[in-house]
Amino acid sequence: MSQAATTFTAKRLTRGFISFLNKNDQLSLLPQIAQETSRQSRTTLDPNLAQVESAVNLTPEQQQALSLSLNHLFGRNLSISFRVDPQLIAGLKIKVADQVIDQSLFMQINQLGLKLNL
């Protein structure tokens, strides 16, 4: 696909998405969506950026220990951001570039449900 066609398609998709939000009276979500999209693209494109999600706030000591472990695991110094996501229930979800390590209880429950066909 040519650059012009790609640009046209992206603009059309963006207009459609904004129209969808407008029709569903959810345009107020646009700043949050833009912020999350930006964060996701930085995490995907920057191999030295890691995002750690936990069900509860990690202490500074826990953050430091996890940072050291991740730097050792990936063999380089990572810039790590920490975020709380209570939906994880317990455990961690770590994203570095296109790699995801999901050791959350939420994921384990979902996998068990899939195995049991629930």
Protein Blocks (a to p, Z undefined) as FASTA:
>chain_A
ZZklmmmmmmmmmmmmmmmmmmnopmmmmmmmmmmmmmmmmmmmmmkbccdddfbdcdfk
lmmmmmmmmmmmnopacdddddddfknopacdddehjbccdfbfklmmmmmmmmnoZZ
